[in-house]
Amino acid sequence: MYSGSITDIQGLLAGHAQDTAGRTGITVVLAPNGAVCGVDVRGSAPGTRETAFMSQGKAVQECYAVLLAGGSAFGLAAADGVMIYCEQQGMGVRTEDAVVPIVPAAVIYDLGYGRSDIRPNAGMGYAACINACIRVPQGSVGVGMGATVGKVLGMKHAQKSGVGTASLQLPGGVTVAALVGVNAFGDVIENGRVLAGAQKNGTHINTAKYMLENKVETEFMKGRNTTIGVVATNAKLTKDEAAKLAQVAHDGLAKAIDPIHTMVDGDTMFSLSYGSRTADMNVLITAAIEATRRAVVNSVLAVEETV
């Protein structure tokens, strides 16, 4: 397992909440003082909330929490609980009439893993905020509760995955970290070896190789896969630079998941700049890619159960 977590960015907190009967859950990353944020959506079947304001030309510069949730589109309801918590803490955009928390969110489809009638809700969102601290459990917790990988042959041949986190310490006191919930269509790989993915008779088939050598239909998996996460740094970034960090985080996904960004995935990565350190942007890009890759690997190494 790789070391570090997203809470190595001083001031950031992360919390999980889950329903063990429903086998679904959520993970929230809190930025109490507001973080410059970015987003990049590469998958073709995404489920997101509050991502439009992150684009160029939008007035709002900061967000106060990022939610990663199970439950497919239903899971976006958990953001309401995160908003309530943030409002109570005074975390949000201050207007003449109220504090309005900005809580971007993305979801994975886990309805076919546990009970499809049990989904994340506002209460679960609030609970994750209460649970937020610097210690970040990995594996089948939070958004990773119902996550699986390697679904080219269907769920019966898939393997359990989860949520992972990792960080890198750079010269000058700069830290780059990532937290990723991995629910991919493809396999998780490292050094050319499948760590978790589609299996037949207990042996990994190597999804990418299998697809190139066999006639494969993937329409049945449409909308059922997604990898979502957050990459963060204590380096001070502009909104455009934060967007770039979210973009390159997908390169980290591509190094650890094969295939990635398919028509049946909804891959989405957020970024947070939470600090005042200075660093060369290309160094941050390189670190963001590696931190994301490590977090994906940890998401399966931390799992102790099977599908």
N, C-alpha and C positions, 0 to 999 in steps of 0.2 A: 504494500500500500504506500502511496505517496503521502508526504506529510503536509501539514498546514490546512487552513480552512479559510473561508471567506471572511470570518470574523478576525482574521489577522490584520484586516484593514481596521485600524483603531476607530472605534465608535460605531461600527456596523454590528448589528445583532441579527441572529437567525433563529427561527423557531419552527417546530413541526407540530402538527396536530393530525390525528387520523382516526378512522373508525375501523376497528379490527374486524368487525362482523362484515362490513361492506367491502373491506380490503381496498380502501381508498383514503386519500389524505392530501394535505397541503403543506407547503413550506413557504415561509415569508422571510424576506430580508428587510430589516428596518434601517433607515437612515434618519435618525432623529433630528438632525439639523438640516436635512435636505441635501440631496446629491444631484449634481449635473448628470443627466441620464441620456442614454441613446438606446436604439433598438434596431434590429435587423431581422426581417422575416424571410427565410429562404424556402421553407417548406410550402407545399401546394395545398395543404389542408389545415391551416392554422386556426386556432381559437384564441382571440386576444381581446384586451380591454385597455383603453387609454393609451394607445400607441400613436394616434394621429398627432398629438401635441408634441411628440418628440422630433417631428420632421422640421426641416428648415423653414424659417419664417413664422413659426408659432411663438407666441409671447411667453408661455410658461417655460422656465428653464430647469426647474428642479422637481424631483419626486421624493417622496418620503418613505416609500415602501415598494417592494416588488413582490408580487404573489405568483407562485408556481403551484398549480392545482391539478388534482385528478378530477374525474367526473365529466370530462368533455365540456361542452358549452354550459352545462348545469353548474359546473364548478366555479364559473366566474362569479356566482352569487357570494362566494366566500369573501370577495373583495369588499362587500358591504360591511362585514364585520371588521376587516382591517381598517376601513375608513372610520368606523365608529371609534375604534381604539385610538387611531391617530388624532381624531378630533378631540377626544378627551385629554390627550397629551399635548394639545396645541401644536401638532405637527401638520403643517399644510400651508397653502397659499392664503395669506390674510387679505380679506376683502373688508368693506365697510360693515358688512352684516354678519360674517362668519369666517371661521377657518375652514378652508376646503382642502382636504387631503387629496393629493394626486397619487393614485395607486395603480400603476400599470400591472397587467396580469396576463398570463398565458396558461393554457391548459393542455393536459394529455388525455387521451381516450383510454380509460381503464374500466369501462362499463362491463366488458366481457370477462373480467378477471374475478371480481367478487360479485356482490349483489348490485344489479343495475339500478335498483330503486333507492339505494343509499348513496348520497352524493355529498360533497362538501357544501356547506352552507355558511351563512353569516356567523353562526355560533362557532363553527370550526375556525373561521378566519380570525375571530376575536381570540379564541383559545391559543392559536399559534402565536399571536402577538404577546399574550401573557407568558407563553413559554420561551419567548425569544431571549437568548443569552449568548455568551461567547462560545459555549460548547456546542458543537454541531454533530450529532449522531449521523451515521451514514448507512446506506443499504436500504432495507425495506421499512422505511419510516417516511412520514410526511408525504410529499409528492411521489416518492418512490414506492409507496405502499403497494400499489397495483401495477407497477411498471414491469414490462417484459421486453425482450429483444429476440430477433431472429424468427420472423413470422412468415417467411416465404411459403412454408408448408402448412401454415395455420397454427393456432394456439397450442394444439396438442404437441407440437414439435418445438415450441418456443422455450426460452430459458428465462428465469427470473433475473431482473435487474433492479435498480433502485435509484437512489440519489447519492451523488458523490461530491466531494469538495477537495480543493488543494490550493496551495499558494506558493509563490516564489518570492524570495527576498533578494532585491537588487541593490547594487551600490548606492550610497547616498540616502539610505533609509527608505527607499521606494519599495512598495509591496504591490504585487499583482496577484489576484486570487480569483477563483471561479467556483461556482456551485451549479451543478447540472442534474436535472431529472431525466433519466434516459429510458425512453419507451419507444425504441427505434424499430423500424421494419428490418433493418440490417443487423449485422453482427458487430460486437465490440471486439476490436483487434488490438494487438500490440506486437511490434516486431514481426509482423507477418503471421502471427498465430492467433487463432480465434480463442478469445477468453470466454465469451458467452455468445450464444446464437442458436440458429436453427440446428436441430439434431435429428438424426435418424439412427435408430438402434443404439442410442447412447453415444454416437460419434458426431462431431460437428461436420456439417456438409460443406461449409464455406459458402455462404449465400451468394456472393458475387460470382464465384466460379460456377455454382450450380445454375444460376440464371443465364450464364453465357453458354452453357452446354446442354440445357434442357428447355423444352417448351414450357413456359411458365405463365400463368394467369394471376395477376395481382389485384384485379378489380375488387375481389371479395375483401381485401384488406383496406379499402379506401377509407380514409379518415380515422383509422384505428391506431395510428402511430405518430409519435412526435417526440422530439428531444427539445427541452426548454431549459434555459438557465440564465445565470447572471455572471458577468465578469466585472471585477471591481478593482480600483486602484486608489491609493492615497496620493497620487499625483494630480495636480490641478489641471483640468482639461476644459476646453470650450465645448459647447454643445456639438459642434461638428466633429471635434476630436473624439468625443464620447461615442458618437455614431460610428466612427471608424473602428473604434475598439470592439463595438458590437459586431460589426461586419467581419472582422478578422477572427473573432471567436469561433465563427463557423468553420474556419480552417482547422481549428483544434478539433471540432467535431469530425471533420473529414479525415483527420489523421487517426481517429480512434473508432469510427463507425463506418462500415462498408457493407452495402451501399448507403449513401446519405442523401438527403434532400430529394427524395423520390416524390412521385405524384401521390403517394399514399402516406407521406409524412407532413407534419406541419411545423417544422423546426423554426424556433424563435429564440434569439439571444438578446438579452438586455445588457446594458453596461452602466456602471455607476462610477463617478469621480467624486471621491469623498476624502478630501485632504488638500494640502497646500504644497506638497513636495514638487520638485521639478525634475523632469526626465526627458530624454530624447524620445520622440514619438515612435521611432522605429524600434527602439529597445522595448517600449511598452507593447508594441504590436507583437514582437517576438515572444515576449513573456505571456501575453494574453492567449496566444495560440497554445503555448505549452501548458499553461495552467488549466485551460479548458480540456486539453487532451488528458491530462492527469486526473482531472475530476471525473471524466467519463470512465476511465479505467477503474478508479476507486468505486464507482457506482456499482460495478459488478463484483469486484473483489470483496466488498463489504457484505455481500448478500450471503446468507447462510441457509437459504431455503430453495426449494425447487418449485416449478410451476405446479 
